[in-house]
Amino acid sequence: MKPFLVLIFFSLISCLSSSYGYDPLDPHGNITIKWDLMQSNSGSSDLRVSLFNYQLYRHIDQPGWKLNWGWQGDEVIWNMWGAEATEQGNCSKFTGGQLPHCCEKSPVIVDLLPGAPYNQQTANCCKGGVLSSLTQDPSKFVAGFQMNVGGSADYTGFQMPENFTLGIPGYTCGNATEVPPSKFYSDGGRRRTQALRTWNVTCIYSQFMASSNPKCCVSLSAFYNNTIVPCPKCSCHCQGLSPANCIKRILFNGDECVMPLPDDYPRLPNNAPTAASSSACRIFLPLLLLIVML
């Protein structure tokens, strides 16, 4: 491949926005939900659920994640540790004794708040649904809870739920995929146990799905006083069709920020050339590079 073609190829990649579900700066970023079936008796299963934020730059702020799924059978959640269902649902068919924690066909699960009673906690819980990005704080990029589920078959016939969502705009979750059982160390690493079965659910983020409009805009003043300027009208553009201005990207919590037009914000240089749209940038940038190389 000729050098100028290579240059055009990488320039096009740099101009692609993460709005389309692909971010060149973090192409493998995702949130993985892992289900570990720990024990299973007739009609009862103990499960450990973990959420891993494998994104390099995007973290989950308050109000946090709200994990939702749909049971395939008549499962109910008898007990939970480290999280809770937002609704108990209709448990009228259970009479006498203790009622299930949740009888919803499609439960919504939230993390417990910090300071939850110790007997309700579990490992990596109780952060109010906040998840750090992998690079921001590796010690806080995992959340977890445990639950006892009734109404399911034994471990060989256990049916994973479907239709997973995270309750956060922009995220889409795939189907559950069975993977090799997770292994756990105990007694200072001298003993290793493993889950009966393990499934992974992968959720990816798209800025375009989160909002058709940019979430933040940055003015030139932001580089001097570290402020984010709100702007009602934003457009992604390349000033003066300059390849350098097009390739440079500004990220705020993983989302691509844009510069407001000079007419919208007088504090910007009034003599700046009229801005073109990002689509024009993607069309004309290769032509400009081609002219330069020729």
C-alpha positions in Angstrom: 0.0 0.0 0.0 1.3 3.4 -0.9 2.3 5.8 1.9 -0.4 8.4 1.1 -3.1 5.6 1.2 -1.9 4.5 4.6 -2.1 8.1 5.8 -5.6 8.5 4.5 -6.7 5.3 6.1 -5.5 6.3 9.6 -6.9 9.8 9.2 -10.3 8.3 8.5 -10.1 6.1 11.6 -9.2 9.2 13.7 -12.3 11.0 12.4 -14.7 8.2 13.2 -16.8 9.0 16.2 -17.5 6.7 19.1 -21.2 7.6 18.4 -21.3 4.6 16.1 -20.4 2.1 18.9 -16.7 1.9 18.0 -14.0 4.0 19.7 -10.5 3.7 18.3 -9.1 4.7 21.7 -10.9 1.8 23.4 -12.0 -0.8 20.8 -12.4 -3.7 23.2 -14.0 -1.7 26.1 -17.2 -3.3 27.5 -19.0 -4.2 30.7 -19.1 -7.9 31.3 -21.7 -9.5 33.5 -20.5 -12.9 34.9 -23.0 -15.4 36.3 -21.5 -18.2 38.4 -23.8 -21.1 39.4 -22.2 -22.1 42.8 -24.6 -24.7 44.1 -27.7 -26.3 42.9 -30.2 -28.5 44.6 -33.7 -29.6 43.6 -35.5 -26.4 42.9 -32.9 -24.1 44.4 -29.7 -22.5 43.1 -27.0 -20.3 44.6 -25.6 -17.7 42.2 -22.8 -15.2 42.3 -23.1 -12.3 39.8 -20.2 -9.9 39.0 -20.0 -6.8 36.9 -16.6 -5.9 35.4 -16.1 -2.5 33.8 -13.4 -3.3 31.2 -13.7 0.2 29.7 -10.5 2.2 29.8 -12.0 5.7 30.2 -15.7 5.5 30.9 -16.9 5.0 34.5 -20.4 4.6 35.9 -21.5 7.5 38.1 -24.5 7.8 40.4 -27.3 6.8 40.3 -25.4 3.8 39.2 -26.2 0.6 37.3 -29.7 -1.0 37.4 -29.3 -4.6 36.2 -32.4 -6.1 34.6 -33.1 -9.4 33.0 -36.0 -11.7 32.1 -36.4 -15.1 33.7 -37.3 -17.9 31.3 -39.2 -20.0 33.8 -41.0 -19.6 37.1 -37.8 -18.5 39.0 -38.1 -16.3 42.1 -35.3 -14.7 44.2 -35.6 -16.0 47.7 -32.6 -14.0 49.2 -30.0 -11.5 48.1 -26.7 -10.2 49.5 -24.9 -7.2 48.2 -27.8 -5.9 46.1 -31.6 -5.7 46.2 -34.5 -5.8 43.8 -36.4 -2.5 43.5 -39.8 -4.3 43.5 -40.9 -7.4 45.4 -43.7 -8.1 43.0 -46.7 -10.3 43.4 -45.8 -13.2 45.7 -49.4 -14.1 46.6 -48.9 -17.7 45.5 -46.5 -18.2 48.4 -48.5 -18.6 51.6 -47.2 -18.9 55.1 -43.6 -18.5 56.3 -41.1 -16.3 54.6 -42.0 -14.6 51.3 -39.4 -14.4 48.4 -37.3 -11.3 48.1 -38.5 -10.8 44.5 -41.2 -12.5 42.4 -40.9 -10.2 39.4 -40.6 -11.9 36.0 -38.2 -9.1 35.0 -36.5 -7.9 38.2 -34.5 -4.7 38.4 -31.4 -5.1 40.7 -29.5 -2.2 42.3 -26.3 -2.1 44.3 -26.6 -1.5 48.1 -25.5 1.8 49.4 -22.2 2.2 51.4 -22.8 1.4 55.1 -25.2 -1.4 54.4 -25.6 -3.9 57.4 -22.7 -6.2 57.4 -24.9 -9.3 57.2 -26.2 -8.0 53.9 -22.9 -7.4 52.3 -20.8 -9.4 50.0 -17.5 -8.9 48.1 -17.3 -5.8 45.9 -20.8 -4.6 46.9 -22.3 -1.5 48.4 -20.9 1.3 46.3 -24.3 2.6 45.2 -23.9 1.3 41.7 -20.8 3.3 41.0 -18.1 1.6 38.9 -14.7 3.0 38.2 -13.1 2.6 34.8 -10.3 0.1 34.5 -7.5 2.8 34.3 -9.0 5.2 36.8 -9.1 2.9 39.8 -8.5 -0.8 39.2 -9.5 -1.7 42.7 -13.1 -0.4 42.1 -14.0 -1.6 38.6 -15.9 -4.7 39.9 -19.3 -5.0 41.5 -20.8 -8.2 42.8 -23.8 -9.7 44.6 -25.1 -13.2 45.5 -28.6 -14.6 45.4 -30.6 -17.7 46.1 -33.0 -18.5 43.3 -35.9 -20.9 43.6 -38.1 -22.5 40.9 -35.2 -23.5 38.7 -34.1 -27.0 37.6 -30.9 -28.7 38.8 -27.5 -27.3 37.6 -27.6 -29.4 34.3 -30.9 -27.8 33.3 -30.4 -24.3 34.7 -31.7 -21.7 32.2 -29.9 -18.4 32.1 -32.1 -15.3 32.0 -32.4 -13.3 28.8 -32.9 -9.7 27.7 -30.2 -8.2 29.9 -30.0 -4.4 30.3 -27.8 -2.2 32.6 -30.3 0.6 33.0 -27.8 3.2 31.7 -28.4 5.0 28.4 -26.1 4.0 25.6 -25.5 0.4 26.7 -26.7 -2.7 24.8 -26.2 -6.2 26.2 -25.9 -9.4 24.2 -27.0 -12.9 25.0 -25.5 -15.0 27.7 -22.7 -17.3 26.6 -21.5 -20.2 28.6 -17.7 -20.2 29.3 -15.4 -22.4 31.4 -16.4 -22.4 35.1 -14.8 -19.8 37.2 -12.2 -20.8 39.8 -11.9 -19.4 43.3 -9.0 -19.5 45.7 -9.4 -20.0 49.5 -7.3 -20.7 52.6 -4.6 -18.3 51.5 -4.4 -19.8 48.0 -3.8 -23.3 49.1 -7.3 -24.6 48.0 -9.0 -23.9 44.7 -12.7 -24.5 44.1 -14.8 -23.8 41.0 -18.4 -22.9 40.0 -20.6 -25.6 38.6 -21.3 -23.5 35.5 -20.4 -19.9 34.3 -21.9 -17.5 31.8 -20.8 -14.2 30.4 -23.0 -11.3 29.1 -21.2 -8.5 27.3 -22.6 -5.0 27.2 -21.1 -2.3 24.9 -21.6 1.4 24.8 -22.6 3.7 21.9 -22.5 7.4 22.3 -25.0 7.7 19.5 -27.5 5.4 21.3 -27.0 7.3 24.5 -28.0 10.6 22.9 -28.2 11.9 19.4 -26.8 15.2 20.7 -23.3 15.6 22.3 -23.3 15.4 26.0 -20.7 18.1 26.6 -19.1 21.0 24.8 -15.8 22.6 25.5 -14.9 26.2 24.9 -11.4 27.5 24.5 -11.6 28.8 28.0 -11.9 25.3 29.3 -8.3 24.7 28.6 -7.4 27.5 31.0 -9.9 27.2 33.9 -10.9 23.5 33.6 -14.6 24.3 33.1 -17.1 22.5 30.9 -19.3 25.0 29.1 -22.9 23.9 28.5 -24.2 24.7 25.1 -27.7 24.1 23.7 -26.5 23.9 20.1 -23.4 21.8 19.4 -22.0 20.5 16.2 -18.9 18.4 15.5 -16.7 20.1 13.1 -13.3 20.8 11.7 -12.3 24.4 11.8 -11.1 25.6 8.4 -11.0 22.0 7.2 -7.7 21.7 8.9 -6.7 18.0 9.3 -5.0 18.7 12.6 -8.1 20.1 14.1 -10.1 17.2 12.8 -7.8 14.5 14.1 -7.5 16.0 17.6 -10.2 14.6 20.0 -11.4 15.7 23.4 -13.0 13.0 25.7 -15.0 13.6 28.8 -15.8 10.4 30.7 -15.3 8.5 27.5 -17.7 10.6 25.5 -16.4 12.7 22.6 -16.8 16.5 23.3 -17.3 19.1 20.6 -16.5 22.7 20.2 -19.5 25.2 20.0 -19.6 27.4 17.0 -18.2 31.0 17.4 -21.6 32.5 16.7 -23.1 30.6 19.7 -20.4 31.7 22.1 -18.9 35.1 21.5 -16.0 34.3 23.9 -14.6 32.2 21.1 -12.5 34.0 18.5 -14.9 35.8 16.2 -12.5 35.7 13.3 -12.4 31.9 13.3 -13.4 30.4 9.9 -16.9 29.0 9.5 -17.0 25.5 10.9 -17.9 22.6 8.7 -19.8 19.5 9.8 -18.1 16.3 10.8 -19.5 14.6 7.7 -17.9 17.2 5.5 -14.6 16.5 7.4 -14.8 12.8 6.6 -15.5 13.6 3.0 -12.9 16.3 2.3 -10.1 15.2 4.6 -8.9 12.3 2.3 -9.0 14.7 -0.7 -6.9 17.2 1.2 -4.4 14.6 2.2 -4.3 13.3 -1.3 -3.5 16.8 -2.7 -0.8 17.3 -0.1 0.9 14.0 -1.0 0.7 14.7 -4.7 
